[in-house]
Amino acid sequence: MPFAAKLLQSLLPAALALSASLTHAAGFQRLNLPMDQNGPGLQGAVWTPCAEPAKEIKMGRAAIAGVQGCKLPDGRYPLIVISHGAGGSYLSHHDTAAALADAGFVVAAINHVGDNAQDRSRQGYLSIFSTRPREMRRLIDYMTGAWPGKAQLDADKIGFFGFSRGGYTGLVLAGAKPDFQAGLAICQAQAALPMCRDIAAGKVATQPYPQDARIKAAVIADPLNAFPGDALKAVAIPVQFWASERGGDGVDPASVQAVRAGLGTAPEFQLVSGAGHFAFLAPCSAEQAEALPEICRDEPGFDRPGLHRELNARAAAFFKARLQ
């Protein structure tokens, strides 16, 4: 039985249970966090539950479904924050964000400074691995402390979604302790990267990595592995863990499986047969597919939209069970 059919069969009860809450569109609004003593300004977006029908919103080459400026219905909502992969953006997982908003969550995502589609100036440097978790803490601080809709957020119910370097980011916030001296898989192919030269030369500074106890559950997809030995044992929150069969972009299947095996608590696990690393990104628009074939093209016969229907339904069910 094909992968999508197997997942559909296994998830049909959950999908039916969620159907009543998936009748609304997602509200969409841009987000700008001001520069402060903790770092530069951050750009992103917020998706919210919305009682209006969805429309198409053009954002550069991306076409997303939502309602700009939709009024958040009365009630209190759990918060989900999203961290993208290397060179991605706050729109990298827009379909998942919209699906979670449809399911009753407020969802916020940002561009990581110096490691996003518009600015890759710090992408090859080790410092990005300490600033990423701090930027997600700033996002949570802003959403629960300054965002105009903060009164409708339940600050005791916060979840995290992360892909690739974003998965690494979530694991650090959940208590994992990275050790870059042990090396990174990407350095086998790109030894000239500044971070790879620093690792080879032993120039890896020891520094604290922030844990955030406000995060109560996480969905992690194809995480970058920087966690040797017992570095993941402190991760005690519930984790739903997704892995591609083929990997890619410096994230190989064996390293992802090592992350799974190292977690202190066994995660809810799904291996996606036939998937490459970029299959976890939102299905591409025609414009994106033409401009970015390396991240939009899957193996022949692989159904990325089908994967995302099941990923989004299962992620929503997971967060509902853990946070609501």
Long-range contacts (C-beta under 8 A, 24 or more apart in sequence): 2-303, 3-272, 3-273, 3-274, 3-303, 3-306, 3-307, 4-303, 4-306, 4-307, 4-310, 7-270, 7-306, 7-307, 7-310, 8-306, 8-309, 8-310, 11-310, 11-313, 11-314, 11-317, 14-313, 14-314, 14-317, 15-313, 17-317, 18-103, 18-313, 18-316, 18-317, 18-320, 21-102, 21-103, 21-104, 22-99, 22-102, 22-103, 22-316, 23-102, 24-49, 24-50, 24-51, 24-52, 24-102, 25-50, 25-51, 25-52, 25-53, 25-54, 25-55, 25-65, 25-66, 25-67, 25-70, 25-98, 25-102, 26-50, 26-54, 26-65, 26-66, 26-67, 26-70, 26-97, 26-98, 26-99, 26-101, 26-102, 26-107, 27-52, 27-66, 27-67, 27-68, 27-69, 27-70, 27-71, 27-72, 27-101, 28-57, 28-64, 28-66, 28-67, 28-68, 28-70, 28-98, 29-68, 29-69, 31-90, 31-108, 31-110, 33-110, 33-138, 33-139, 33-142, 36-138, 38-134, 38-138, 39-113, 39-131, 39-134, 39-135, 39-138, 40-113, 42-110, 42-111, 42-113, 42-135, 42-138, 42-139, 43-90, 43-110, 43-111, 44-90, 44-108, 44-109, 44-110, 44-111, 44-139, 45-90, 45-91, 45-94, 45-97, 45-108, 45-109, 46-106, 46-107, 46-108, 46-143, 46-147, 47-94, 47-97, 47-98, 47-100, 47-101, 47-106, 47-107, 47-108, 48-72, 48-77, 48-101, 48-106, 48-107, 48-149, 49-73, 49-75, 49-77, 49-101, 49-102, 49-104, 49-105, 49-106, 50-101, 54-98, 59-91, 60-91, 61-285, 61-287, 61-288, 61-291, 61-292, 62-91, 62-94, 62-282, 62-285, 62-288, 63-285, 63-287, 64-91, 64-94, 64-95, 64-98, 65-95, 65-98, 66-98, 72-106, 72-149, 72-152, 74-152, 75-152, 76-152, 76-153, 76-154, 77-104, 77-105, 77-106, 77-152, 77-153, 77-154, 78-104, 78-105, 78-106, 78-153, 78-154, 78-157, 78-158, 78-159, 78-319, 78-323, 78-324, 79-105, 79-106, 79-107, 79-108, 79-140, 79-143, 79-144, 79-153, 79-154, 79-155, 79-157, 79-158, 79-159, 80-105, 80-106, 80-107, 80-108, 80-158, 80-159, 80-160, 80-161, 80-319, 81-107, 81-108, 81-109, 81-136, 81-139, 81-140, 81-143, 81-158, 81-159, 81-160, 81-161, 81-215, 82-107, 82-108, 82-109, 82-160, 82-161, 82-162, 82-166, 83-109, 83-112, 83-132, 83-136, 83-160, 83-161, 83-162, 83-163, 83-165, 83-166, 83-167, 83-169, 83-170, 84-109, 84-111, 84-112, 84-116, 84-163, 84-164, 84-165, 84-166, 85-163, 85-164, 85-165, 85-166, 85-167, 85-249, 85-281, 86-115, 86-123, 86-164, 86-165, 86-249, 87-115, 87-116, 87-117, 87-120, 87-123, 88-116, 88-117, 88-163, 88-164, 88-166, 88-281, 89-116, 89-117, 89-118, 91-282, 92-163, 92-281, 92-282, 93-161, 93-163, 93-280, 93-281, 93-282, 94-282, 95-282, 95-283, 95-308, 95-312, 96-161, 96-282, 96-308, 96-311, 96-312, 96-315, 99-312, 99-313, 99-315, 99-316, 100-161, 100-312, 100-315, 100-316, 100-319, 102-316, 103-316, 103-319, 103-320, 104-320, 104-324, 105-159, 105-316, 105-319, 105-323, 106-143, 106-149, 106-152, 106-153, 108-139, 108-143, 110-135, 110-136, 110-139, 112-165, 115-165, 124-190, 124-193, 124-194, 124-195, 124-196, 125-194, 125-195, 126-180, 126-194, 126-195, 126-198, 126-199, 126-204, 126-205, 128-165, 129-165, 129-168, 129-172, 129-178, 129-180, 129-226, 130-207, 130-209, 132-165, 132-166, 132-168, 132-169, 132-172, 133-169, 133-172, 133-173, 133-209, 133-210, 133-212, 134-210, 136-160, 136-169, 136-170, 136-173, 136-212, 137-173, 137-210, 137-212, 140-212, 140-214, 140-215, 144-214, 155-214, 156-216, 157-216, 157-323, 157-324, 158-214, 158-215, 158-216, 158-323, 159-215, 159-216, 159-217, 159-218, 159-219, 159-319, 159-322, 159-323, 160-215, 160-217, 160-218, 160-219, 161-218, 161-219, 161-221, 161-315, 162-218, 162-219, 162-220, 162-221, 162-223, 163-221, 163-222, 163-223, 163-280, 163-281, 164-221, 164-222, 164-223, 164-224, 164-249, 164-251, 164-277, 164-280, 165-224, 166-223, 167-220, 167-221, 167-222, 167-223, 167-224, 167-259, 168-223, 168-224, 168-225, 168-226, 170-215, 170-218, 170-220, 170-223, 171-218, 171-220, 171-223, 171-227, 171-232, 171-235, 171-259, 172-209, 172-210, 172-211, 173-210, 173-211, 173-212, 173-215, 174-211, 174-212, 174-215, 174-218, 174-234, 174-235, 174-236, 174-237, 174-239, 175-211, 175-234, 175-235, 175-236, 176-227, 176-231, 176-232, 176-234, 176-235, 177-209, 177-227, 177-231, 177-234, 178-209, 178-226, 178-227, 178-231, 179-226, 179-227, 179-228, 179-229, 179-231, 180-204, 180-226, 182-226, 182-228, 184-224, 184-225, 184-226, 184-250, 185-225, 185-250, 185-251, 185-252, 185-255, 186-249, 186-250, 186-251, 189-250, 190-250, 216-322, 216-323, 217-318, 217-319, 217-322, 217-323, 219-315, 219-318, 219-319, 220-259, 220-267, 221-280, 221-311, 222-247, 222-251, 222-256, 222-277, 222-280, 223-251, 223-256, 223-259, 224-250, 224-251, 224-255, 225-251, 225-255, 225-256, 225-258, 225-259, 227-258, 227-259, 227-262, 230-262, 231-262, 232-259, 232-262, 232-263, 232-264, 233-262, 233-263, 233-264, 234-264, 235-263, 235-264, 235-265, 236-264, 236-265, 237-265, 238-265, 238-267, 238-268, 238-318, 238-322, 239-263, 239-265, 239-267, 239-268, 240-267, 240-268, 240-270, 240-314, 240-315, 240-318, 241-267, 241-268, 241-269, 241-270, 242-270, 242-272, 242-280, 242-311, 243-269, 243-270, 243-271, 243-272, 244-272, 244-275, 244-276, 244-277, 244-279, 244-280, 245-271, 245-272, 245-273, 245-274, 245-275, 246-274, 246-275, 246-276, 246-277, 246-299, 247-276, 247-277, 248-276, 248-277, 248-278, 249-277, 249-278, 251-277, 268-318, 270-314, 272-307, 274-298, 274-299, 274-301, 274-302, 275-302, 275-307, 276-302, 279-304, 279-307, 280-307, 280-311, 282-308, 283-308
